[in-house]
Amino acid sequence: SDHGFGAWLAASAANFARSADGREWWLLLVGVWLVLWTGYTCAKALVLAHAAVWHVEPPKISKPLRVSLTFNGLTLGFIAAMAGARWLREDGDLGGHVATLLVFVVPFVFWLVASRALPNRAASWRDLVLGAAVLAVGLQAMHLFTAYFLGPKLASATQLYGVIGITTTILFWFYLAGRLIITAATLLDSAGNG
């Protein structure tokens, strides 16, 4: 609850699960299918967006299940690494300073590796550093905006707007994250062509 809208998401998911009335298995099956489908479509969207930005032919995705599992695994790994870094930051002085650095390093390294795997014309990984740095700083700015400005406003607005207010906020956050990814890819393209 201190880092964004985790508490609201947990409460909404708990309310939804309680309203299943014994249909938990259907909910689980549909949820697993939706997670796999989302992983595939998100990975495909990243490939197509980067291919368009870099003006290269997008590769054909021949193994959708593998791509989906890779995307979902990396996403969960990223979330776990960021949660661990934030936990370390709150733990103590030395750990806090190291974790503050990790909050920038983790997304930087993840995006540097991901952008190297995505379609591009970069001569080396050095051409991809600017976009990775922009993404790392942008994600931290989005976190600070959510935790210190939007979070308190949502806490009071949740009773008024309910799940619709939370969903709208999450969609807005995803929109900003998508714009940040495209901006990072565009800067990568500028750096690669420069």
C-alpha positions in Angstrom: 0.0 0.0 0.0 3.0 2.3 0.5 4.2 1.9 -3.1 1.2 2.5 -5.3 -2.1 0.8 -5.7 -1.3 -2.7 -4.4 -3.8 -2.6 -1.6 -6.7 -1.5 -3.9 -5.8 -4.3 -6.4 -5.7 -6.9 -3.7 -9.1 -5.8 -2.3 -10.7 -5.8 -5.7 -9.3 -9.2 -6.6 -10.5 -10.6 -3.2 -14.0 -9.2 -3.7 -14.1 -10.7 -7.2 -12.9 -14.1 -6.0 -15.5 -14.1 -3.2 -18.3 -13.4 -5.7 -17.4 -16.6 -7.7 -19.9 -18.7 -5.8 -18.1 -22.0 -6.2 -16.9 -21.5 -9.7 -13.3 -21.1 -8.7 -12.0 -23.7 -11.2 -13.6 -21.9 -14.2 -12.1 -18.7 -12.9 -8.7 -20.3 -12.6 -8.9 -21.8 -16.1 -10.0 -18.6 -17.7 -7.4 -16.7 -15.7 -4.5 -19.0 -16.9 -5.7 -18.7 -20.5 -5.9 -14.9 -20.3 -2.4 -14.7 -18.7 -1.0 -16.8 -21.5 -2.8 -14.8 -24.2 -1.8 -11.5 -22.6 1.8 -12.6 -22.5 1.8 -13.5 -26.2 0.0 -10.4 -27.3 2.3 -8.1 -25.2 5.4 -9.8 -26.6 4.1 -9.5 -30.1 3.2 -5.8 -29.6 6.7 -5.1 -28.4 8.3 -6.9 -31.4 6.0 -5.1 -33.9 6.5 -1.7 -32.2 10.3 -2.0 -32.2 10.4 -3.3 -35.8 8.3 -0.3 -36.8 10.5 2.2 -34.9 13.7 0.7 -36.2 12.3 0.2 -39.8 13.2 -3.5 -39.9 11.1 -6.5 -40.9 9.5 -8.0 -37.8 10.4 -11.6 -37.2 7.6 -14.2 -37.3 6.7 -15.6 -33.9 6.7 -19.4 -34.4 6.3 -20.6 -30.8 3.6 -18.5 -29.1 3.4 -20.5 -25.9 7.2 -20.2 -25.4 7.1 -16.5 -26.2 4.2 -16.0 -23.7 5.9 -18.0 -20.9 9.1 -16.0 -21.5 7.3 -12.7 -21.4 5.3 -13.6 -18.3 8.4 -15.0 -16.6 10.5 -12.0 -17.3 7.7 -9.7 -16.2 7.3 -11.5 -12.9 11.1 -11.5 -12.5 11.1 -7.8 -13.0 8.3 -7.2 -10.5 10.1 -9.4 -7.9 13.4 -7.7 -8.5 11.8 -4.3 -8.1 9.9 -5.4 -5.0 13.1 -6.7 -3.5 14.9 -3.5 -4.2 12.2 -1.5 -2.6 12.1 -3.8 0.4 15.9 -3.4 0.8 15.5 0.4 0.6 13.2 0.4 3.6 15.3 -2.1 5.5 18.2 0.0 6.6 20.8 2.7 5.8 23.4 0.8 3.8 20.8 -1.5 2.3 18.6 1.6 1.6 21.4 3.4 -0.4 22.2 0.2 -2.4 18.5 -0.4 -3.0 18.0 3.1 -4.2 20.6 2.5 -6.8 19.0 -0.9 -7.6 15.7 0.8 -8.3 17.4 2.4 -11.3 19.7 -0.4 -12.2 17.1 -3.2 -12.3 14.9 -1.6 -15.0 18.0 -0.4 -16.8 19.5 -3.9 -17.1 16.1 -5.5 -17.9 15.4 -3.1 -20.7 18.9 -3.2 -22.0 18.7 -7.0 -22.4 15.1 -6.8 -23.7 15.9 -4.1 -26.3 18.9 -6.1 -27.5 16.5 -9.1 -28.1 13.9 -7.0 -29.8 14.2 -6.1 -33.5 16.8 -3.3 -34.0 19.6 -2.1 -36.1 22.0 -1.2 -33.2 25.6 -2.0 -34.0 26.3 -2.9 -30.3 24.6 -2.8 -26.9 26.1 0.7 -26.4 23.6 2.1 -28.8 20.8 0.9 -26.6 22.1 2.5 -23.3 20.3 5.8 -23.8 16.8 4.2 -24.2 17.4 1.9 -21.2 18.4 4.9 -19.1 15.3 6.9 -20.1 13.1 3.9 -19.3 14.7 3.4 -15.9 14.3 7.1 -14.9 10.8 7.2 -16.4 9.6 4.2 -14.4 11.0 5.7 -11.2 9.2 9.0 -12.0 5.9 7.1 -12.6 6.4 5.3 -9.3 7.0 8.5 -7.4 4.0 10.2 -9.0 1.8 7.2 -8.1 3.1 6.8 -4.6 3.1 10.4 -3.5 0.5 12.1 -5.6 -1.9 9.7 -7.1 -2.0 7.1 -4.2 -3.3 9.5 -1.5 -5.9 10.9 -4.0 -7.0 7.3 -4.8 -7.3 6.4 -1.2 -9.9 9.0 -0.6 -11.6 8.6 -4.0 -11.9 4.8 -3.8 -15.0 5.0 -1.6 -16.5 7.5 -4.1 -15.5 5.9 -7.4 -14.8 2.3 -6.4 -13.4 -0.2 -8.8 -14.0 2.1 -11.8 -11.6 4.7 -10.4 -8.9 2.1 -9.7 -9.3 0.6 -13.2 -9.1 4.0 -14.9 -5.9 4.7 -12.9 -4.4 1.4 -13.8 -5.2 1.9 -17.5 -3.7 5.4 -17.4 -0.5 4.0 -15.8 -0.3 1.3 -18.6 -0.8 4.0 -21.2 2.1 6.0 -19.7 4.3 2.9 -19.5 3.6 2.2 -23.2 4.5 5.7 -24.2 7.7 5.4 -22.1 8.6 2.2 -24.0 8.0 3.8 -27.4 10.0 6.9 -26.3 12.9 4.6 -25.2 12.8 2.8 -28.5 12.7 6.1 -30.5 15.7 7.3 -28.6 17.4 4.0 -29.3 16.7 4.6 -33.0 18.1 8.2 -32.8 21.2 6.9 -31.0 21.6 4.0 -33.4 21.3 6.3 -36.5 23.4 9.1 -34.9 
